[in-house]
Amino acid sequence: MPLVESLPVRADTAQWSVWGTVARIVVTDPARLAEATDLVKAELAAVDRACSRFRPDSELSRAGGRPVRISPVLRDLMAAALRAAEETGGAVDPTVGGALCGLGYDRDFASLTGRTAPPSVRIFPSPDWRSVRLDEDGLELTVPDGVLLDLGATAKAVTADRAAARVAASLDVGVLVALGGDIATAGPAPDGGWQVLVRDRPGDPSCTVRLPAGAALATSSTAGRVWGRTGELLHHIVDPRTGRPAERVWRTVSVAAFTCLRANTLSTAAIVAGRRAPELLRDVPSRLVGRDLDVRRLGGWPS
């Protein structure tokens, strides 16, 4: 899915700007589009209240230093983030919020456009997802003092999964929900499957794939969310080992799976893995675009 949206908007389609990207939904019954849009927007609003690090009134912003009771929404988001961290050996780590702030990503991404962040002199704890505690019931969250959480690597994918499932269950339709590069589907697919254009920026290599009902696709990019800091250009995928943006071995990594969370976990981990990404994804349907725009397909990704 292009991160710069250029696809047609038909009677079965709605799209709007959110979280510094584009939300897009497609339904198999155009008569249910307005209802589906309302359901997706409600899901987006609930997630924003739960885990935005740019809202002082979000649940996530209030967590720190002592156990706090959390909502079922934040419980699901935190559980997903910690599971992704464990499955990737810490490559996808929700405790990189401090590192991102230190790099200048300390406000909503739309506010970074055209801004050059000054060098940071603030000191943040090294990322370590194991320092965060979610109790057995998932109702109490403990974040150590000084640790800033950022769920950006997983929350958008979980939201796509949640929103698609909610629309399909509530309206009995097939639906595709795309939040930037995170795409989830639920319910019956159109004849021939969901057609998805895979491309990051205009002029990049592109291809169209067909997703079966219930499939998901995620694309992680080192070119999509970038901003300037004195003397350098930065991107938003942090390598927890260094607290710096991951080396730009890959321009984009796209992964297909049966949840968007799983697809995004692997695509983000592959960006962090750099040259080791093909080993990580060797059995996974995936498409890697290098810095020089060469394309590598793995795991049965169609040619």
Solvent accessible surface area in square Angstrom, and as a share of the most:
residue,aa,sasa,rsa
1,M,9,0.04
2,P,2,0.01
3,L,38,0.19
4,V,62,0.35
5,E,32,0.14
6,S,72,0.47
7,L,39,0.20
8,P,79,0.50
9,V,85,0.49
10,R,134,0.49
11,A,79,0.61
12,D,28,0.15
13,T,4,0.03
14,A,19,0.15
15,Q,65,0.29
16,W,50,0.17
17,S,95,0.61
18,V,31,0.18
19,W,61,0.21
20,G,39,0.37
21,T,19,0.11
22,V,31,0.18
23,A,0,0.00
24,R,10,0.04
25,I,0,0.00
26,V,17,0.10
27,V,2,0.01
28,T,56,0.32
29,D,53,0.27
30,P,69,0.43
31,A,87,0.67
32,R,73,0.27
33,L,28,0.14
34,A,74,0.58
35,E,78,0.35
36,A,0,0.00
37,T,19,0.11
38,D,95,0.49
39,L,35,0.17
40,V,0,0.00
41,K,92,0.39
42,A,44,0.34
43,E,8,0.03
44,L,7,0.04
45,A,44,0.34
46,A,21,0.16
47,V,2,0.01
48,D,33,0.17
49,R,129,0.47
50,A,3,0.02
51,C,14,0.09
52,S,16,0.11
53,R,48,0.18
54,F,70,0.29
55,R,73,0.27
56,P,121,0.76
57,D,83,0.43
58,S,0,0.00
59,E,30,0.13
60,L,11,0.05
61,S,54,0.35
62,R,142,0.52
63,A,15,0.12
64,G,32,0.31
65,G,39,0.38
66,R,151,0.55
67,P,72,0.45
68,V,21,0.12
69,R,170,0.62
70,I,14,0.07
71,S,34,0.22
72,P,77,0.48
73,V,28,0.16
74,L,0,0.00
75,R,75,0.27
76,D,50,0.26
77,L,1,0.01
78,M,0,0.00
79,A,35,0.27
80,A,3,0.02
81,A,3,0.02
82,L,26,0.13
83,R,112,0.41
84,A,2,0.02
85,A,0,0.00
86,E,114,0.51
87,E,95,0.43
88,T,30,0.17
89,G,72,0.69
90,G,12,0.12
91,A,23,0.18
92,V,5,0.03
93,D,9,0.05
94,P,5,0.03
95,T,7,0.04
96,V,14,0.08
97,G,0,0.00
98,G,4,0.03
99,A,18,0.14
100,L,5,0.03
101,C,25,0.15
102,G,11,0.11
103,L,8,0.04
104,G,6,0.06
105,Y,17,0.07
106,D,60,0.31
107,R,95,0.35
108,D,54,0.28
109,F,28,0.12
110,A,66,0.51
111,S,64,0.41
112,L,4,0.02
113,T,110,0.64
114,G,88,0.85
115,R,62,0.23
116,T,88,0.51
117,A,1,0.01
118,P,89,0.56
119,P,86,0.54
120,S,46,0.30
121,V,136,0.78
122,R,153,0.56
123,I,162,0.82
124,F,41,0.17
125,P,68,0.42
126,S,97,0.63
127,P,26,0.16
128,D,51,0.26
129,W,51,0.18
130,R,151,0.55
131,S,41,0.26
132,V,7,0.04
133,R,148,0.54
134,L,42,0.21
135,D,56,0.29
136,E,185,0.83
137,D,106,0.55
138,G,6,0.06
139,L,56,0.28
140,E,60,0.27
141,L,0,0.00
142,T,40,0.23
143,V,2,0.01
144,P,44,0.28
145,D,117,0.60
146,G,50,0.48
147,V,23,0.13
148,L,71,0.35
149,L,11,0.05
150,D,23,0.12
151,L,6,0.03
152,G,47,0.46
153,A,35,0.27
154,T,2,0.01
155,A,8,0.06
156,K,40,0.17
157,A,0,0.00
158,V,13,0.07
159,T,0,0.00
160,A,0,0.00
161,D,35,0.18
162,R,64,0.24
163,A,1,0.01
164,A,1,0.01
165,A,55,0.42
166,R,94,0.34
167,V,0,0.00
168,A,18,0.14
169,A,88,0.68
170,S,67,0.43
171,L,14,0.07
172,D,130,0.67
173,V,8,0.05
174,G,0,0.00
175,V,0,0.00
176,L,7,0.03
177,V,0,0.00
178,A,1,0.00
179,L,1,0.00
180,G,4,0.04
181,G,3,0.03
182,D,3,0.02
183,I,1,0.00
184,A,2,0.02
185,T,11,0.06
186,A,17,0.13
187,G,32,0.31
188,P,82,0.52
189,A,30,0.24
190,P,51,0.32
191,D,151,0.78
192,G,52,0.50
193,G,13,0.13
194,W,10,0.04
195,Q,118,0.52
196,V,4,0.02
197,L,39,0.19
198,V,2,0.01
199,R,47,0.17
200,D,4,0.02
201,R,63,0.23
202,P,87,0.55
203,G,72,0.69
204,D,17,0.09
205,P,38,0.24
206,S,60,0.39
207,C,33,0.20
208,T,79,0.46
209,V,12,0.07
210,R,146,0.53
211,L,8,0.04
212,P,75,0.47
213,A,52,0.40
214,G,30,0.29
215,A,6,0.04
216,A,2,0.01
217,L,1,0.00
218,A,0,0.00
219,T,14,0.08
220,S,8,0.05
221,S,5,0.03
222,T,3,0.01
223,A,22,0.17
224,G,16,0.15
225,R,42,0.15
226,V,48,0.28
227,W,9,0.03
228,G,18,0.17
229,R,39,0.14
230,T,92,0.54
231,G,85,0.82
232,E,57,0.25
233,L,107,0.53
234,L,3,0.01
235,H,1,0.00
236,H,56,0.25
237,I,10,0.05
238,V,10,0.06
239,D,12,0.06
240,P,19,0.12
241,R,167,0.61
242,T,89,0.52
243,G,18,0.17
244,R,99,0.36
245,P,21,0.13
246,A,3,0.02
247,E,101,0.45
248,R,68,0.25
249,V,25,0.14
250,W,23,0.08
251,R,63,0.23
252,T,7,0.04
253,V,0,0.00
254,S,1,0.01
255,V,0,0.00
256,A,23,0.18
257,A,19,0.15
258,F,152,0.63
259,T,64,0.37
260,C,0,0.00
261,L,24,0.12
262,R,106,0.39
263,A,0,0.00
264,N,12,0.06
265,T,2,0.01
266,L,14,0.07
267,S,0,0.00
268,T,10,0.06
269,A,3,0.03
270,A,0,0.00
271,I,2,0.01
272,V,10,0.06
273,A,14,0.11
274,G,6,0.05
275,R,173,0.63
276,R,132,0.48
277,A,0,0.00
278,P,19,0.12
279,E,113,0.51
280,L,77,0.39
281,L,0,0.00
282,R,145,0.53
283,D,118,0.61
284,V,27,0.16
285,P,54,0.34
286,S,0,0.00
287,R,6,0.02
288,L,0,0.00
289,V,4,0.02
290,G,4,0.04
291,R,169,0.62
292,D,113,0.58
293,L,69,0.34
294,D,75,0.39
295,V,44,0.25
296,R,117,0.43
297,R,105,0.38
298,L,27,0.13
299,G,35,0.33
300,G,72,0.69
301,W,15,0.05
302,P,82,0.52
303,S,134,0.87
